Amino acid sequence: MAHHRAGRSADAQQWLKRGLERINTQVPHAGVDDLESPENYLVCQILRREAVALIGEGAK
């Protein structure tokens, strides 16, 4: 989101794509995995949604 705010949209999209890949592979999934710390899961999901809304779906 910092790259987006600085006007570097290509970098923002690249980092969002990398972040989404990491979330999909390394963050436990609700209803499937043991979340261990639900508050960390919620923070991660809120930040993911905010970044996708700001930067756009094209980074997926």
Backbone as numpy.savetxt, mean C-alpha at the origin, in Angstrom:
# Nx Ny Nz CAx CAy CAz Cx Cy Cz
3.70 8.38 -1.28 2.88 9.56 -1.28 3.75 10.81 -1.28
4.93 10.70 -0.70 5.85 11.84 -0.70 6.34 12.14 -2.12
6.61 11.11 -2.90 7.02 11.31 -4.29 5.91 12.01 -5.07
4.69 11.60 -4.84 3.54 12.21 -5.53 3.44 13.69 -5.17
3.57 13.97 -3.89 3.47 15.37 -3.44 4.60 16.22 -4.02
5.78 15.62 -4.23 6.93 16.34 -4.78 6.84 16.47 -6.30
5.78 15.92 -6.89 5.59 16.04 -8.34 6.30 14.97 -9.15
6.77 13.93 -8.49 7.45 12.83 -9.18 6.49 11.65 -9.31
5.53 11.80 -10.22 4.46 10.80 -10.33 4.96 9.44 -10.79
5.95 9.40 -11.67 6.48 8.11 -12.13 7.12 7.36 -10.96
7.87 8.07 -10.14 8.46 7.43 -8.95 7.38 6.98 -7.98
6.36 7.82 -7.81 5.26 7.47 -6.91 4.57 6.19 -7.36
4.32 6.07 -8.65 3.67 4.87 -9.17 4.56 3.65 -9.01
5.86 3.82 -9.24 6.80 2.70 -9.08 6.82 2.21 -7.63
6.91 3.14 -6.69 6.97 2.75 -5.28 5.64 2.20 -4.80
4.54 2.71 -5.31 3.24 2.15 -4.94 3.14 0.72 -5.43
3.56 0.48 -6.66 3.52 -0.88 -7.20 4.35 -1.83 -6.33
5.55 -1.41 -5.96 6.41 -2.24 -5.10 5.77 -2.47 -3.74
5.16 -1.42 -3.19 4.49 -1.55 -1.90 3.31 -2.49 -1.94
2.52 -2.39 -3.00 1.37 -3.30 -3.14 1.81 -4.74 -3.29
2.88 -4.97 -4.04 3.41 -6.33 -4.18 3.85 -6.87 -2.82
4.50 -6.02 -2.03 4.95 -6.45 -0.72 3.77 -6.73 0.21
2.76 -5.88 0.16 1.56 -6.11 0.98 0.92 -7.44 0.59
0.81 -7.70 -0.70 0.16 -8.94 -1.16 0.94 -10.19 -0.81
2.25 -10.09 -0.66 3.05 -11.28 -0.41 3.51 -11.44 1.04
3.61 -10.34 1.79 4.21 -10.44 3.12 3.30 -10.06 4.27
2.18 -9.43 4.00 1.25 -9.04 5.07 0.19 -10.12 5.19
-0.08 -10.57 6.43 -1.13 -11.58 6.61 -2.48 -11.08 6.09
-3.29 -12.00 5.61 -4.60 -11.66 5.06 -5.69 -11.94 6.09
-6.56 -10.97 6.28 -7.67 -11.11 7.24 -8.56 -12.27 6.85
-8.96 -13.06 7.82 -9.84 -14.19 7.58 -9.13 -15.43 7.09
-7.84 -15.30 6.78 -7.07 -16.44 6.27 -5.90 -16.73 7.20
-5.14 -15.71 7.54 -3.93 -15.86 8.34 -4.16 -15.30 9.75
-3.26 -15.67 10.65 -3.25 -15.10 11.99 -2.65 -13.70 11.90
-3.42 -12.69 12.25 -2.98 -11.31 12.10 -1.98 -10.89 13.18
-1.88 -11.63 14.26 -0.99 -11.35 15.39 -1.25 -9.96 15.98
-1.22 -8.94 15.17 -1.41 -7.56 15.64 -2.42 -6.87 14.73
-3.70 -6.95 15.04 -4.72 -6.39 14.16 -4.55 -4.89 13.90
-4.03 -4.15 14.88 -3.88 -2.72 14.66 -2.83 -2.42 13.57
-1.77 -3.21 13.49 -0.79 -3.02 12.42 -1.40 -3.35 11.06
-2.23 -4.38 11.00 -2.92 -4.75 9.77 -3.82 -3.60 9.32
-4.56 -3.02 10.26 -5.48 -1.93 9.92 -4.73 -0.70 9.42
-3.64 -0.34 10.08 -2.83 0.80 9.64 -2.31 0.56 8.23
-1.82 -0.64 7.97 -1.30 -0.98 6.64 -2.40 -0.84 5.59
-3.60 -1.33 5.87 -4.68 -1.28 4.89 -5.16 0.16 4.66
-5.20 0.95 5.72 -5.60 2.35 5.58 -4.59 3.11 4.72
-3.31 2.92 4.98 -2.28 3.59 4.19 -2.30 3.13 2.74
-2.55 1.84 2.52 -2.64 1.31 1.16 -3.78 1.98 0.40
-4.94 2.05 1.03 -6.10 2.67 0.39 -5.86 4.15 0.10
-5.24 4.84 1.05 -4.96 6.25 0.86 -3.98 6.46 -0.30
-2.94 5.63 -0.38 -1.95 5.76 -1.45 -2.58 5.46 -2.81
-3.40 4.43 -2.89 -4.04 4.08 -4.16 -5.00 5.19 -4.58
-5.71 5.76 -3.62 -6.63 6.86 -3.95 -5.88 8.10 -4.43
-4.72 8.37 -3.84 -3.95 9.55 -4.19 -3.20 9.37 -5.51
-2.54 8.23 -5.65 -1.64 8.01 -6.80 -2.40 7.42 -7.97
-3.38 6.57 -7.68 -4.21 6.01 -8.74 -4.06 4.52 -8.90
-5.04 3.95 -9.52 -5.08 2.50 -9.74 -4.07 2.03 -10.76
-3.56 2.92 -11.59 -2.62 2.52 -12.63 -1.37 1.88 -12.10
-1.04 2.09 -10.84 0.17 1.52 -10.27 0.01 0.05 -9.96
-1.24 -0.40 -9.90 -1.47 -1.82 -9.60 -0.98 -2.60 -10.76
